[in-house]
Amino acid sequence: MRAVWAIVAGVSLGAGVAWWLAREAPEKQVEKQQRAEQAAAAQARDARPSLYRWRDDAGVLQITDKPPKGRPFERIDRDPKRGIQVKGEPSGQ
């Protein structure tokens, strides 16, 4: 009977040690979750249809569905944000 209890205790102790060594630290879990959220956000941003705003050699504003090669451009969403965005500072009246 003592041998059975010794085996049960040894297996329990081994399982406990294995669990302790295999677990992740809470900091690593938080970092892993943040990386996953950033990757999901980047993937969602890339999946949205976009337009590209840029200027050609003559300075004319171009808006296309493919980015230009070799020149700066701005990526804009096809689905604009809802509501009105007001930029600037209030007038001093």
C-alpha positions, 0 to 999 in steps of 0.5 A: 500500500505504501508503494501505491501512495509513493507512486501517486505522490511521485506522479503528482509531484512530477505533474506539478513540477512540469506544470510550473516549468511549462507555464508562461509568466504573466508579463509574457502573456500580456506581451503575446496578447498585445502582439496578437491584437496588433497583428489582427489590427494590421490585417484588418487594415490591409483587408479594407479597400483603399485608395491612394492619393498622390501627385504626378510630375505636373503636380496634378492630384491623382487618386487611384486604387493602386499605389504609385511606384517611386513617389510618395502617396497617402493611403485613404479609406474608401469608407470614410469615418462617420461624422464630421471631423473639425480640425483647427483652433477656435477663433478668438471672438 
